Amino acid sequence: MYGHAAGQLRGTEALEAMARARDGLLRTGEHLPLMRLQAVAAAASLDDRSFAAVVRRAWCDLWDLVHTRTGATPAEVTAFFAHEALATATAALTRPPPAAPAPR
């Protein structure tokens, strides 16, 4: 998602494009940010080191992508993902629950 959003942009313009894409997903109710949040929670709570390693690698890859494409400092990348975590948690807590499936 972030690489696609940034396209050929670099620097601040790329970081802003990534932030717009992320915020758009949260506004439209897309599930990708929530799935990432659930993966982190599951990795922290399960006693499955291999699953935790996969989640950790995915987050490292996201970090590297944002850092490499934007040239942002570690503090700026941290702030970017901190905003994502807060916005995702807020969306998860304020979103109405899914409708129950219809009886068969």
Helices and strands as residue ranges (DSSP letters): H 2-6, H 11-28, H 32-45, H 49-70, H 74-94
